Amino acid sequence: MTASAARPRYAYLGPAGTFTEAALRQVVSDTEAEYLPQTDVTSAIEAVRSGVADHAVVAIESTGEGGVTATLDALAVGSPLVVQREMLVPVAFTLVARPGIALSDVRRISAHPHAWVQCRRWLAEHLPDATHVPATSNTAPAALIAQDPEGAGALGFDAALVPPPAVAHYGLDVLADGVADNPDAVTRFVLLGRPGVVPEPTGADKTTLVVHLPSNEAGALLAMLDQLATRGVNLSRIESRPIGDELGRYSFSLDIEGHVAEPRVAEALMGLHRTCPHVRFLGSYPRADHKPNEVARGTGGEAYDGAMAWVRAVRAGEAF
């Protein structure tokens, strides 16, 4: 197979059956691309930076836990990558075990930390004495059960919380289905790639940024937010993350509603670049819900064009 005919490579948190794989399947099928399962989010991101993969799909935000810190921290440093698309995946879990295990037998449950958090009320009600055995992904314990269905080895757990698709994939016995505290739980995933020409705006877009504030400057956070507010740019997510060089130093991860090609967003980014010591652009991309961005009066493209035309007329002595 020639390089031009090679299928694109997508890194994601594996093994097969994870919610991340479900998000990846919204982008491209496994017949059109090569799926590269990774042991963790950082490995998926680094696979793109090293050239092992062309793209990565990673979780970035959930209704239960907010921002996925491993993703936010990995994108804030290192070789630049950009978000090219976002995908939403509904989240619920199935409690599974190897044959012969009953719900009353369960004392130790293997689960990814995010899965445990999203099911803790259900677990407290139905299995109050069960302890958490952390897993590297939502399907890692499913793969372990499938490798040892007779219990010949020591798994270190009695049951596992896994995504529903993993049940059939690994041939697991179901102890409880629809395990979740929030029936409307959703995880937001993003498609990452190397920087390039930014796609044209759709009118329903987001832009993701990492911003550092000036040190020891009173009102620095307010000044940063004012760059957005005065231009009618709405925030849909803001989270602080430690920079890591010393205590008390934080960066901010932002999702704003709008596209860098829009004058109001571009002007806001210029304002951030002028007043903040570090701004990293992580992409402008279509919203998964396709909801058009609301544009406040006086901040749309036509308003900016009209204002600029007026300034040019003032400079030319044609308007006052």
KOLDREN-157435 format. One line per 3 residues: their letters; for each residue x, y, z of N, C-alpha, C. Coordinates in Angstrom, 3 decimals. Example, Ala and Ser with C-alpha at 12.3 -4.5 7.8 and 13.67 -1.06 7.14 Angstrom:
AS	13.190:-5.690:7.800:12.300:-4.500:7.800:13.200:-3.300:7.800 ~ 12.850:-2.250:7.080:13.670:-1.060:7.140:12.900:0.030:7.870
***
This chain:
MTA	0.852:-1.196:0.000:0.000:0.000:0.000:0.885:1.242:0.000 ~ 0.634:2.169:-0.913:1.428:3.382:-0.979:1.034:4.327:0.131 ~ 1.929:5.306:0.403:1.646:6.271:1.463:0.371:7.039:1.166
SAA	0.124:7.354:-0.125:-1.058:8.133:-0.477:-2.338:7.329:-0.271 ~ -2.210:5.957:-0.353:-3.382:5.110:-0.202:-3.579:4.632:1.231 ~ -2.617:4.928:2.112:-2.700:4.460:3.489:-3.892:5.091:4.193
RPR	-4.537:4.311:5.034:-5.671:4.827:5.791:-5.189:5.761:6.886 ~ -5.953:6.821:7.197:-5.572:7.709:8.299:-5.602:6.953:9.616 ~ -4.736:7.359:10.546:-4.574:6.672:11.827:-5.134:7.542:12.953
YAY	-5.981:6.926:13.787:-6.639:7.637:14.880:-6.293:6.967:16.211 ~ -5.651:7.713:17.087:-5.354:7.222:18.429:-6.535:7.537:19.347 ~ -6.802:6.629:20.290:-7.912:6.836:21.223:-7.673:5.977:22.459
LGP	-8.384:6.288:23.530:-8.275:5.519:24.756:-8.970:4.176:24.570 ~ -8.190:3.099:24.624:-8.728:1.763:24.450:-8.740:1.001:25.761 ~ -8.970:-0.329:25.677:-9.173:-1.132:24.461:-10.551:-0.946:23.860
AGT	-10.911:-1.829:22.940:-12.166:-1.687:22.199:-13.359:-1.620:23.145 ~ -14.362:-0.827:22.738:-15.610:-0.743:23.492:-15.731:0.443:24.410 ~ -14.724:1.311:24.467:-14.788:2.474:25.350:-15.749:3.520:24.781
FTE	-16.134:4.456:25.640:-16.925:5.589:25.161:-16.115:6.401:24.149 ~ -14.795:6.429:24.326:-13.953:7.153:23.371:-14.054:6.527:21.992 ~ -14.109:5.208:21.935:-14.277:4.550:20.632:-15.628:4.903:20.026
AAL	-16.672:5.009:20.865:-17.984:5.415:20.360:-17.918:6.811:19.760 ~ -17.160:7.720:20.401:-16.976:9.066:19.851:-16.202:9.012:18.542 ~ -15.166:8.168:18.492:-14.368:8.031:17.274:-15.228:7.536:16.116
RQV	-16.152:6.639:16.404:-17.001:6.103:15.339:-17.939:7.167:14.773 ~ -18.169:8.258:15.507:-18.926:9.376:14.954:-18.120:10.129:13.897 ~ -16.798:9.961:13.959:-15.911:10.671:13.039:-15.619:9.839:11.803
VSD	-15.242:8.571:12.020:-14.819:7.716:10.915:-14.966:6.261:11.348 ~ -15.312:5.386:10.427:-15.474:3.971:10.748:-14.127:3.256:10.716 ~ -14.083:2.065:11.308:-12.830:1.312:11.325:-12.515:0.684:9.981
TEA	-13.427:0.778:9.012:-13.115:0.334:7.653:-12.452:1.447:6.840 ~ -12.627:2.682:7.307:-12.058:3.829:6.595:-10.760:4.319:7.216 ~ -10.500:3.912:8.460:-9.326:4.415:9.178:-8.747:3.305:10.041
EYL	-7.511:3.502:10.449:-6.845:2.570:11.355:-7.015:3.077:12.780 ~ -7.639:2.277:13.616:-7.828:2.621:15.018:-6.596:2.188:15.815 ~ -6.066:3.121:16.627:-4.876:2.842:17.420:-5.215:3.003:18.894
PQT	-5.655:1.940:19.583:-5.993:2.059:21.008:-4.766:2.359:21.852 ~ -4.936:3.266:22.831:-3.853:3.675:23.719:-4.251:3.408:25.166 ~ -3.246:3.367:26.034:-3.507:3.038:27.442:-4.025:4.217:28.248
DVT	-3.814:5.455:27.759:-4.303:6.627:28.477:-4.419:7.805:27.527 ~ -5.030:8.877:28.019:-5.272:10.062:27.195:-3.968:10.697:26.729 ~ -3.001:10.793:27.633:-1.726:11.419:27.278:-1.045:10.668:26.143
SAI	-1.084:9.349:26.182:-0.473:8.548:25.121:-1.156:8.795:23.781 ~ -2.481:8.966:23.790:-3.206:9.237:22.546:-2.775:10.574:21.955 ~ -2.630:11.586:22.814:-2.221:12.908:22.347:-0.782:12.876:21.834
EAV	0.093:12.207:22.583:1.495:12.144:22.174:1.679:11.336:20.892 ~ 0.761:10.422:20.607:0.849:9.662:19.369:0.738:10.575:18.151 ~ -0.070:11.630:18.272:-0.186:12.594:17.173:1.071:13.453:17.097
RSG	1.545:13.899:18.237:2.746:14.742:18.244:3.966:14.014:17.685 ~ 4.060:12.718:17.927:5.221:11.951:17.474:5.095:11.466:16.038 ~ 3.895:11.594:15.468:3.686:11.129:14.102:3.189:9.705:14.005
VAD	3.011:9.027:15.133:2.484:7.667:15.113:1.033:7.660:14.636 ~ 0.294:8.698:14.975:-1.110:8.837:14.563:-1.303:10.165:13.852 ~ -2.327:10.222:13.013:-2.677:11.465:12.325:-3.636:12.309:13.151
HAV	-4.457:11.650:13.950:-5.447:12.327:14.783:-5.589:11.574:16.097 ~ -6.206:12.232:17.063:-6.558:11.576:18.326:-7.952:12.015:18.717 ~ -8.673:11.110:19.361:-9.968:11.429:19.959:-9.827:11.241:21.456
VAI	-10.143:12.288:22.221:-9.990:12.251:23.680:-11.179:12.942:24.330 ~ -11.482:12.524:25.553:-12.516:13.202:26.337:-11.970:14.517:26.868 ~ -12.810:15.562:26.872:-12.360:16.855:27.370:-13.275:17.414:28.457
EST	-14.534:16.916:28.542:-15.468:17.480:29.524:-16.602:16.490:29.758 ~ -17.078:16.409:30.999:-18.222:15.557:31.294:-19.193:16.297:32.194 ~ -20.450:15.883:32.141:-21.458:16.519:32.979:-21.211:16.231:34.455
GEG	-20.555:15.119:34.767:-20.332:14.763:36.154:-19.082:15.352:36.773 ~ -18.016:15.457:35.990:-16.717:15.848:36.532:-16.181:17.159:35.972 ~ -16.857:17.732:34.975:-16.315:18.937:34.351:-15.169:18.588:33.425
GVT	-14.169:19.446:33.382:-13.048:19.247:32.483:-12.238:18.006:32.828 ~ -11.759:17.322:31.790:-10.887:16.161:31.969:-9.460:16.692:32.097 ~ -8.937:16.680:33.297:-7.680:17.365:33.575:-6.512:16.812:32.770
ATL	-6.485:15.501:32.536:-5.379:14.919:31.766:-5.330:15.516:30.363 ~ -6.492:15.719:29.761:-6.549:16.309:28.421:-6.175:17.783:28.460 ~ -6.754:18.530:29.395:-6.478:19.964:29.481:-4.990:20.222:29.707
DAL	-4.375:19.452:30.601:-2.968:19.673:30.915:-2.068:19.286:29.752 ~ -2.403:18.205:29.040:-1.571:17.770:27.920:-1.622:18.752:26.756 ~ -2.783:19.382:26.547:-2.912:20.329:25.435:-2.323:21.695:25.763
AVG	-2.154:21.992:27.048:-1.661:23.314:27.451:-0.170:23.476:27.207 ~ 0.545:22.368:27.074:2.000:22.405:26.877:2.366:21.473:25.731 ~ 3.643:21.508:25.349:4.098:20.622:24.289:3.813:21.180:22.916
SPL	4.125:20.383:21.887:3.893:20.812:20.510:2.419:21.107:20.296 ~ 2.102:22.209:19.624:0.699:22.601:19.488:-0.130:21.577:18.711 ~ -1.325:21.332:19.211:-2.362:20.592:18.511:-3.630:21.435:18.564
VVQ	-4.567:21.153:17.671:-5.807:21.929:17.651:-7.012:20.997:17.632 ~ -8.101:21.499:18.199:-9.371:20.795:18.162:-10.014:21.044:16.801 ~ -10.424:19.972:16.140:-11.023:20.088:14.818:-12.519:19.798:14.814
REM	-12.987:19.166:15.893:-14.405:18.794:15.955:-14.707:18.347:17.379 ~ -15.953:18.450:17.794:-16.364:17.888:19.077:-17.502:16.898:18.867 ~ -17.576:15.899:19.751:-18.590:14.859:19.691:-19.163:14.654:21.085
LVP	-20.462:14.388:21.174:-21.135:14.148:22.446:-21.579:12.691:22.514 ~ -21.299:12.048:23.645:-21.656:10.635:23.820:-22.432:10.492:25.129 ~ -23.682:10.004:25.089:-24.420:9.717:26.333:-23.683:8.646:27.138
VAF	-23.723:8.776:28.452:-22.940:7.887:29.313:-23.839:7.168:30.319 ~ -23.790:5.847:30.279:-24.390:4.992:31.300:-23.531:3.740:31.372 ~ -23.625:3.003:32.456:-22.729:1.865:32.661:-23.498:0.589:32.949
TLV	-22.831:-0.517:32.702:-23.346:-1.842:33.024:-22.389:-2.494:34.009 ~ -22.937:-3.071:35.048:-22.123:-3.793:36.022:-22.018:-5.242:35.563 ~ -20.792:-5.702:35.324:-20.567:-7.030:34.756:-19.624:-7.832:35.644
ARP	-19.618:-9.140:35.404:-18.712:-10.032:36.128:-18.512:-11.292:35.300 ~ -17.599:-12.145:35.718:-17.428:-13.431:35.043:-18.567:-14.362:35.472 ~ -18.817:-15.443:34.742:-19.901:-16.374:35.095:-19.749:-16.911:36.515
GIA	-20.887:-17.014:37.207:-20.890:-17.562:38.557:-20.868:-16.531:39.657 ~ -20.658:-15.266:39.308:-20.642:-14.190:40.306:-22.035:-13.570:40.385 ~ -22.597:-13.514:41.578:-23.889:-12.871:41.799:-23.677:-11.484:42.378
LSD	-24.720:-10.639:42.295:-24.613:-9.282:42.811:-24.253:-9.294:44.298 ~ -24.777:-10.264:45.026:-24.486:-10.346:46.463:-23.041:-10.727:46.760 ~ -22.330:-11.230:45.752:-20.929:-11.623:45.938:-19.959:-10.457:45.766
VRR	-20.445:-9.350:45.254:-19.551:-8.269:44.841:-19.061:-7.467:46.042 ~ -17.749:-7.409:46.184:-17.123:-6.615:47.236:-16.141:-5.586:46.657 ~ -15.569:-5.895:45.502:-14.585:-5.010:44.865:-15.005:-4.782:43.417
ISA	-15.079:-3.521:43.027:-15.534:-3.162:41.672:-14.436:-2.391:40.963 ~ -14.047:-2.875:39.800:-13.066:-2.162:38.980:-13.798:-1.158:38.084 ~ -13.310:0.059:38.062:-13.935:1.112:37.257:-12.949:2.243:37.044
HPH	-13.058:2.882:35.891:-12.316:4.116:35.667:-12.802:5.146:36.692 ~ -11.917:6.006:37.208:-12.350:6.977:38.226:-13.558:7.816:37.826 ~ -13.652:8.208:36.553:-14.811:8.992:36.116:-16.082:8.156:36.166
AWV	-15.984:6.861:35.854:-17.150:5.982:35.929:-17.612:5.836:37.373 ~ -16.673:5.678:38.283:-17.019:5.518:39.695:-17.765:6.743:40.209 ~ -17.281:7.926:39.860:-17.921:9.168:40.303:-19.343:9.269:39.765
QCR	-19.548:8.860:38.518:-20.859:9.002:37.898:-21.866:7.946:38.364 ~ -21.394:6.973:39.147:-22.277:5.898:39.620:-22.290:5.756:41.138 ~ -21.682:6.683:41.865:-21.475:6.455:43.287:-22.774:6.425:44.088
RWL	-23.804:7.179:43.696:-25.059:7.113:44.438:-25.744:5.761:44.237 ~ -25.714:5.265:43.000:-26.272:3.937:42.729:-25.512:2.877:43.518 ~ -24.209:2.981:43.540:-23.386:2.014:44.263:-23.647:2.089:45.767
AEH	-23.796:3.293:46.298:-24.059:3.450:47.721:-25.389:2.819:48.112 ~ -26.357:2.845:47.193:-27.673:2.270:47.477:-27.677:0.754:47.342 ~ -27.023:0.236:46.295:-27.115:-1.188:45.988:-25.924:-2.009:46.491
LPD	-24.759:-1.394:46.583:-23.560:-2.104:47.029:-22.765:-1.198:47.980 ~ -23.334:-0.891:49.131:-22.714:0.105:50.019:-21.355:-0.310:50.572 ~ -21.054:-1.599:50.593:-19.787:-2.061:51.162:-18.717:-2.294:50.091
ATH	-19.055:-2.058:48.828:-18.093:-2.310:47.747:-17.000:-1.247:47.739 ~ -15.795:-1.671:47.417:-14.654:-0.756:47.310:-14.242:-0.593:45.852 ~ -13.613:0.524:45.568:-13.224:0.878:44.199:-11.828:0.366:43.886
VPA	-11.709:-0.329:42.752:-10.411:-0.738:42.208:-10.213:0.055:40.920 ~ -9.370:1.094:40.922:-9.249:1.965:39.744:-8.775:1.207:38.498 ~ -9.336:1.596:37.345:-8.957:1.030:36.043:-8.445:2.138:35.145
TSN	-7.602:1.767:34.182:-7.008:2.765:33.284:-7.989:3.259:32.231 ~ -9.007:2.460:31.917:-10.037:2.884:30.963:-11.333:2.182:31.337 ~ -12.424:2.555:30.677:-13.719:1.960:30.990:-13.834:0.503:30.557
TAP	-12.996:0.064:29.619:-13.098:-1.322:29.158:-11.898:-2.174:29.550 ~ -10.898:-1.587:30.199:-9.746:-2.385:30.623:-10.163:-3.556:31.519 ~ -11.039:-3.372:32.527:-11.444:-4.522:33.340:-12.260:-5.542:32.560
AAL	-13.028:-5.082:31.561:-13.787:-6.024:30.726:-12.839:-6.959:29.982 ~ -11.759:-6.394:29.448:-10.774:-7.220:28.749:-10.126:-8.226:29.693 ~ -9.875:-7.826:30.934:-9.273:-8.740:31.911:-10.217:-9.894:32.244
IAQ	-11.508:-9.591:32.396:-12.482:-10.643:32.676:-12.560:-11.616:31.505 ~ -12.571:-11.079:30.288:-12.651:-11.929:29.100:-11.434:-12.841:28.964 ~ -10.281:-12.382:29.415:-9.068:-13.199:29.341:-9.055:-14.307:30.394
DPE	-9.866:-14.162:31.440:-9.861:-15.135:32.537:-11.297:-15.444:32.967 ~ -12.131:-15.993:32.052:-13.552:-16.182:32.360:-13.819:-17.193:33.466 ~ -12.890:-18.105:33.711:-13.096:-19.135:34.728:-12.561:-18.721:36.092
GAG	-11.901:-17.573:36.152:-11.374:-17.110:37.424:-10.153:-17.862:37.894 ~ -9.383:-18.356:36.934:-8.185:-19.113:37.301:-7.116:-18.209:37.912 ~ -7.069:-16.944:37.467:-6.086:-15.996:37.992:-6.710:-15.076:39.027
ALG	-5.892:-14.212:39.578:-6.365:-13.254:40.572:-6.600:-11.916:39.900 ~ -7.872:-11.594:39.624:-8.187:-10.330:38.963:-8.022:-9.140:39.898 ~ -8.262:-9.341:41.166:-8.213:-8.234:42.106:-9.523:-7.503:42.241
FDA	-10.581:-7.993:41.567:-11.905:-7.399:41.685:-12.953:-8.463:41.362 ~ -14.189:-8.211:41.805:-15.288:-9.160:41.599:-16.165:-8.782:40.413 ~ -16.305:-7.482:40.159:-17.173:-6.990:39.089:-16.572:-5.706:38.531
ALV	-17.173:-5.219:37.443:-16.636:-4.019:36.797:-17.766:-3.188:36.217 ~ -17.579:-1.873:36.218:-18.469:-0.945:35.531:-17.905:-0.690:34.144 ~ -18.688:-1.035:33.102:-18.197:-0.910:31.732:-19.274:-0.277:30.858
PPP	-18.905:0.285:29.692:-19.903:0.790:28.758:-20.753:-0.359:28.216 ~ -22.028:-0.122:27.942:-22.895:-1.191:27.435:-22.353:-1.938:26.212 ~ -21.717:-1.254:25.215:-21.206:-2.011:24.059:-20.143:-3.048:24.412
AVA	-19.473:-2.868:25.552:-18.421:-3.809:25.930:-18.978:-5.165:26.323 ~ -20.255:-5.218:26.700:-20.851:-6.479:27.156:-20.803:-7.528:26.055 ~ -21.331:-7.175:24.890:-21.336:-8.127:23.772:-19.927:-8.346:23.227
HYG	-19.141:-7.278:23.173:-17.794:-7.390:22.597:-16.933:-8.383:23.369 ~ -17.057:-8.375:24.699:-16.209:-9.240:25.522:-16.966:-10.451:26.076 ~ -18.255:-10.592:25.755:-19.028:-11.738:26.203:-19.169:-11.824:27.707
LDV	-19.633:-10.751:28.343:-19.663:-10.669:29.803:-21.047:-10.949:30.361 ~ -21.102:-11.396:31.607:-22.370:-11.583:32.306:-22.801:-10.274:32.959 ~ -24.062:-9.910:32.786:-24.589:-8.647:33.307:-25.188:-8.862:34.691
LAD	-24.728:-8.062:35.649:-25.307:-8.061:36.993:-26.346:-6.959:37.149 ~ -26.125:-5.816:36.506:-27.068:-4.697:36.564:-26.848:-3.817:35.341 ~ -27.932:-3.376:34.751:-27.852:-2.536:33.554:-28.306:-1.123:33.885
GVA	-27.920:-0.151:33.039:-28.345:1.231:33.223:-27.877:1.830:34.521 ~ -26.650:1.507:34.926:-26.112:2.019:36.185:-25.609:3.445:35.972 ~ -26.254:4.413:36.592:-25.836:5.813:36.470:-26.643:6.654:37.450
DNP	-26.025:7.673:37.988:-26.733:8.586:38.881:-27.540:9.622:38.108 ~ -27.052:9.971:36.923:-27.690:11.000:36.104:-28.057:10.394:34.754 ~ -29.347:10.189:34.479:-29.731:9.584:33.200:-29.399:10.458:31.994
DAV	-29.113:11.718:32.231:-28.783:12.634:31.135:-27.276:12.890:31.029 ~ -26.473:12.057:31.668:-25.023:12.270:31.661:-24.468:12.173:30.241 ~ -23.572:13.090:29.921:-22.951:13.154:28.599:-21.466:13.463:28.790
TRF	-20.649:12.861:27.958:-19.232:13.227:27.910:-18.938:13.855:26.554 ~ -18.187:14.932:26.592:-17.806:15.651:25.379:-16.397:15.217:24.974 ~ -16.263:14.799:23.738:-14.978:14.375:23.183:-14.563:15.337:22.080
VLL	-13.270:15.399:21.824:-12.774:16.263:20.748:-11.845:15.472:19.836 ~ -11.857:15.863:18.582:-10.939:15.334:17.573:-9.756:16.287:17.478 ~ -8.561:15.772:17.690:-7.344:16.580:17.659:-6.524:16.289:16.412
GRP	-5.857:17.316:15.927:-4.946:17.168:14.801:-3.870:18.225:14.863 ~ -2.984:18.196:13.891:-1.914:19.191:13.846:-2.462:20.515:13.316 ~ -1.866:21.641:13.699:-2.359:22.945:13.247:-2.313:23.085:11.728
GVV	-3.268:23.812:11.202:-3.335:24.105:9.776:-4.267:25.284:9.567 ~ -4.668:25.491:8.322:-5.611:26.563:8.019:-6.921:26.281:8.748 ~ -7.415:27.284:9.458:-8.638:27.108:10.242:-9.836:27.046:9.296
PEP	-10.725:26.032:9.459:-11.912:25.945:8.597:-12.797:27.178:8.731 ~ -13.607:27.404:7.720:-14.516:28.549:7.725:-15.560:28.407:8.829 ~ -16.046:29.522:9.368:-17.074:29.451:10.416:-18.388:28.906:9.876
TGA	-19.138:28.254:10.765:-20.442:27.712:10.402:-21.586:28.526:10.985 ~ -21.280:29.438:11.919:-22.320:30.150:12.646:-22.703:29.458:13.930 ~ -22.199:28.226:14.114:-22.424:27.463:15.351:-21.082:26.861:15.739
DKT	-20.215:27.703:16.319:-18.827:27.308:16.537:-18.374:27.578:17.960 ~ -17.277:26.920:18.326:-16.578:27.186:19.576:-15.111:27.441:19.267 ~ -14.454:28.138:20.187:-13.007:28.343:20.130:-12.448:27.998:21.503
TLV	-11.378:27.229:21.522:-10.756:26.804:22.779:-9.393:27.456:22.927 ~ -9.108:27.945:24.137:-7.884:28.684:24.419:-7.284:28.250:25.745 ~ -5.982:28.476:25.893:-5.309:28.427:27.188:-4.704:29.806:27.412
VHL	-4.999:30.414:28.570:-4.551:31.774:28.849:-3.856:31.826:30.205 ~ -2.669:32.453:30.254:-1.989:32.730:31.516:-2.240:34.188:31.892 ~ -2.367:34.439:33.185:-2.565:35.801:33.666:-1.245:36.410:34.129
PSN	-1.138:37.733:34.097:0.045:38.380:34.684:0.152:38.049:36.169 ~ 1.365:37.871:36.663:1.573:37.526:38.070:1.405:38.747:38.964 ~ 0.815:38.510:40.141:0.709:39.538:41.178:0.108:40.839:40.658
EAG	-0.937:40.722:39.883:-1.597:41.919:39.348:-3.061:41.876:39.759 ~ -3.450:42.776:40.630:-4.826:42.803:41.120:-5.807:43.002:39.966 ~ -6.865:42.193:39.949:-7.878:42.339:38.912:-7.507:41.713:37.583
ALL	-6.459:40.874:37.549:-6.006:40.302:36.280:-7.073:39.405:35.658 ~ -7.742:38.610:36.499:-8.793:37.739:35.965:-9.943:38.560:35.408 ~ -10.343:39.600:36.123:-11.416:40.463:35.634:-11.023:41.115:34.315
AML	-9.762:41.558:34.209:-9.301:42.191:32.972:-9.339:41.204:31.809 ~ -8.977:39.938:32.088:-9.023:38.923:31.035:-10.459:38.710:30.564 ~ -11.371:38.545:31.505:-12.770:38.304:31.156:-13.387:39.510:30.456
DQL	-12.905:40.698:30.810:-13.438:41.915:30.195:-13.118:41.971:28.703 ~ -11.985:41.365:28.295:-11.662:41.319:26.868:-12.752:40.596:26.080 ~ -13.384:39.626:26.719:-14.464:38.882:26.077:-15.802:39.600:26.230
ATR	-16.092:40.036:27.452:-17.412:40.601:27.738:-17.697:41.853:26.928 ~ -16.707:42.729:26.791:-16.946:43.985:26.084:-17.195:43.772:24.599 ~ -16.864:42.589:24.098:-17.080:42.297:22.678:-18.225:41.310:22.467
GVN	-18.960:41.035:23.542:-20.121:40.157:23.422:-19.777:38.713:23.161 ~ -18.592:38.278:23.611:-18.170:36.893:23.407:-18.484:36.097:24.667 ~ -19.331:35.080:24.529:-19.796:34.316:25.677:-18.870:33.144:25.987
LSR	-18.650:32.901:27.271:-17.889:31.742:27.729:-18.833:30.562:27.936 ~ -18.454:29.377:27.453:-19.224:28.178:27.760:-18.491:27.277:28.740 ~ -17.197:27.522:28.954:-16.424:26.769:29.954:-15.190:27.561:30.338
IES	-14.881:27.597:31.646:-13.635:28.182:32.134:-13.167:27.360:33.326 ~ -11.919:26.949:33.301:-11.354:26.153:34.386:-9.921:26.575:34.629 ~ -9.544:26.604:35.896:-8.161:26.923:36.240:-7.366:25.645:36.404
RPI	-6.108:25.690:35.961:-5.201:24.553:36.081:-3.843:25.070:36.545 ~ -3.179:24.377:37.455:-1.870:24.846:37.915:-0.852:24.825:36.781 ~ -0.079:25.905:36.680:0.981:25.950:35.665:2.090:24.977:36.020
GDE	2.368:24.822:37.321:3.305:23.803:37.767:4.684:24.288:38.122 ~ 4.965:25.572:37.876:6.316:26.054:38.177:6.441:26.516:39.627 ~ 5.318:26.956:40.229:5.344:27.353:41.629:3.913:27.430:42.148
LGR	3.745:27.381:43.460:2.418:27.467:44.046:1.755:28.805:43.731 ~ 0.451:28.757:43.511:-0.296:29.981:43.284:-0.311:30.465:41.849 ~ 0.332:29.725:40.943:0.355:30.132:39.526:-0.573:29.218:38.748
YSF	-1.561:29.828:38.112:-2.579:29.066:37.401:-2.774:29.604:35.992 ~ -3.108:28.687:35.089:-3.562:29.083:33.766:-5.065:28.828:33.685 ~ -5.695:29.328:32.633:-7.131:29.147:32.468:-7.402:28.502:31.110
SLD	-8.207:27.448:31.158:-8.665:26.785:29.943:-10.067:27.300:29.640 ~ -10.267:27.809:28.428:-11.522:28.477:28.060:-12.127:27.866:26.811 ~ -13.449:27.740:26.806:-14.214:27.541:25.578:-15.081:28.769:25.408
IEG	-14.978:29.415:24.265:-15.819:30.571:23.988:-16.703:30.270:22.793 ~ -17.850:30.920:22.743:-18.794:30.712:21.661:-18.460:31.667:20.524 ~ -18.064:31.097:19.395:-17.685:31.903:18.248:-16.455:31.350:17.566
HVA	-16.084:31.973:16.461:-15.002:31.511:15.579:-13.982:32.619:15.401 ~ -12.715:32.230:15.312:-11.648:33.225:15.191:-11.807:34.093:13.950 ~ -12.543:33.620:12.948:-12.768:34.419:11.745:-13.785:35.537:11.955
EPR	-14.551:35.479:13.046:-15.512:36.533:13.344:-14.779:37.727:13.946 ~ -15.092:38.954:13.507:-14.381:40.132:14.021:-14.408:40.254:15.539 ~ -15.553:39.973:16.178:-15.649:40.129:17.628:-14.724:39.151:18.346
VAE	-14.629:37.914:17.836:-13.759:36.915:18.458:-12.300:37.247:18.183 ~ -11.998:37.625:16.947:-10.619:37.979:16.605:-10.133:39.156:17.446 ~ -10.997:40.147:17.634:-10.609:41.319:18.423:-10.410:40.943:19.892
ALM	-11.251:40.031:20.392:-11.090:39.570:21.771:-9.763:38.820:21.932 ~ -9.414:37.983:20.966:-8.142:37.251:21.025:-6.960:38.212:20.947 ~ -7.092:39.270:20.140:-6.023:40.262:20.085:-5.870:40.961:21.428
GLH	-7.012:41.249:22.069:-6.958:41.873:23.381:-6.281:40.979:24.404 ~ -6.583:39.675:24.376:-5.932:38.732:25.286:-4.440:38.659:25.003 ~ -4.088:38.636:23.728:-2.674:38.549:23.355:-1.901:39.784:23.797
RTC	-2.566:40.941:23.779:-1.901:42.178:24.193:-1.701:42.258:25.699 ~ -2.647:41.687:26.457:-2.649:41.933:27.899:-2.230:40.736:28.748 ~ -2.140:39.564:28.161:-1.786:38.361:28.912:-0.430:37.835:28.443
PHV	0.367:37.275:29.337:1.707:36.835:28.958:1.741:35.628:28.042 ~ 0.681:34.840:28.033:0.682:33.641:27.186:-0.742:33.310:26.790 ~ -0.977:33.146:25.484:-2.269:32.703:24.962:-1.995:31.597:23.950
RFL	-2.590:30.433:24.161:-2.455:29.324:23.211:-3.813:29.078:22.560 ~ -3.836:29.175:21.229:-5.046:28.917:20.445:-5.147:27.421:20.186 ~ -6.278:26.823:20.600:-6.471:25.382:20.436:-7.589:25.048:19.449
GSY	-7.912:26.013:18.581:-8.820:25.695:17.493:-10.178:26.357:17.566 ~ -10.742:26.625:16.393:-12.138:27.014:16.214:-12.798:25.907:15.405 ~ -13.958:25.432:15.861:-14.531:24.207:15.290:-16.050:24.209:15.494
PRA	-16.771:23.406:14.724:-18.242:23.388:14.840:-18.710:22.804:16.169 ~ -19.763:23.358:16.710:-20.399:22.819:17.909:-21.095:21.501:17.569 ~ -21.057:20.556:18.496:-21.700:19.270:18.261:-23.217:19.376:18.223
DHK	-23.767:20.352:18.958:-25.227:20.483:18.992:-25.769:21.355:17.859 ~ -24.859:21.932:17.063:-25.240:22.758:15.900:-26.088:23.975:16.290 ~ -26.087:24.325:17.557:-26.876:25.467:18.010:-26.191:26.759:17.576
PNE	-26.875:27.620:16.808:-26.240:28.863:16.353:-25.808:29.734:17.529 ~ -24.652:30.329:17.404:-24.166:31.238:18.443:-25.010:32.505:18.470 ~ -25.329:32.947:19.681:-26.063:34.203:19.829:-25.090:35.369:19.728
VAR	-25.424:36.331:18.914:-24.560:37.498:18.704:-25.279:38.728:19.244 ~ -24.687:39.350:20.245:-25.307:40.520:20.865:-25.340:41.692:19.897 ~ -26.302:42.581:20.096:-26.439:43.751:19.232:-25.156:44.572:19.248
GTG	-24.694:44.931:18.075:-23.496:45.758:17.948:-22.194:44.976:17.922 ~ -22.266:43.636:17.945:-21.021:42.852:17.944:-20.904:41.926:16.734 ~ -21.896:41.950:15.842:-21.842:41.109:14.649:-20.897:41.671:13.597
GEA	-20.651:40.896:12.573:-19.733:41.305:11.513:-20.149:42.585:10.819 ~ -21.448:42.751:10.562:-21.922:43.962:9.893:-21.687:45.189:10.759 ~ -21.850:45.043:12.073:-21.619:46.174:12.974:-20.156:46.592:12.949
YDG	-19.250:45.611:12.942:-17.820:45.915:12.871:-17.463:46.556:11.540 ~ -18.049:46.050:10.452:-17.771:46.627:9.131:-18.254:48.068:9.069 ~ -19.442:48.316:9.627:-19.975:49.677:9.619:-19.139:50.618:10.465
AMA	-18.670:50.130:11.618:-17.835:50.968:12.479:-16.509:51.292:11.810 ~ -15.917:50.306:11.135:-14.646:50.547:10.450:-14.821:51.525:9.285 ~ -15.946:51.386:8.573:-16.209:52.325:7.469:-16.351:53.750:8.008
WVR	-16.977:53.896:9.163:-17.125:55.217:9.773:-15.764:55.788:10.177 ~ -14.882:54.950:10.758:-13.543:55.414:11.147:-12.755:55.852:9.925 ~ -12.861:55.082:8.838:-12.150:55.478:7.608:-12.668:56.823:7.103
AVR	-13.978:57.019:7.219:-14.553:58.299:6.771:-14.078:59.427:7.676 ~ -13.973:59.193:8.967:-13.459:60.221:9.875:-12.037:60.592:9.513 ~ -11.199:59.601:9.242:-9.806:59.847:8.893:-9.690:60.635:7.587
AGE	-10.656:60.396:6.710:-10.615:61.090:5.424:-11.315:62.451:5.474 ~ -11.804:62.835:6.666:-12.477:64.111:6.796:-13.863:64.125:6.227 ~ -14.451:62.918:6.064:-15.780:62.809:5.442:-16.880:62.579:6.467
AF	-16.532:62.388:7.711:-17.530:62.161:8.759:-16.995:62.711:10.063 ~ -17.912:63.048:10.973:-17.502:63.652:12.260:-18.330:63.043:13.387
***
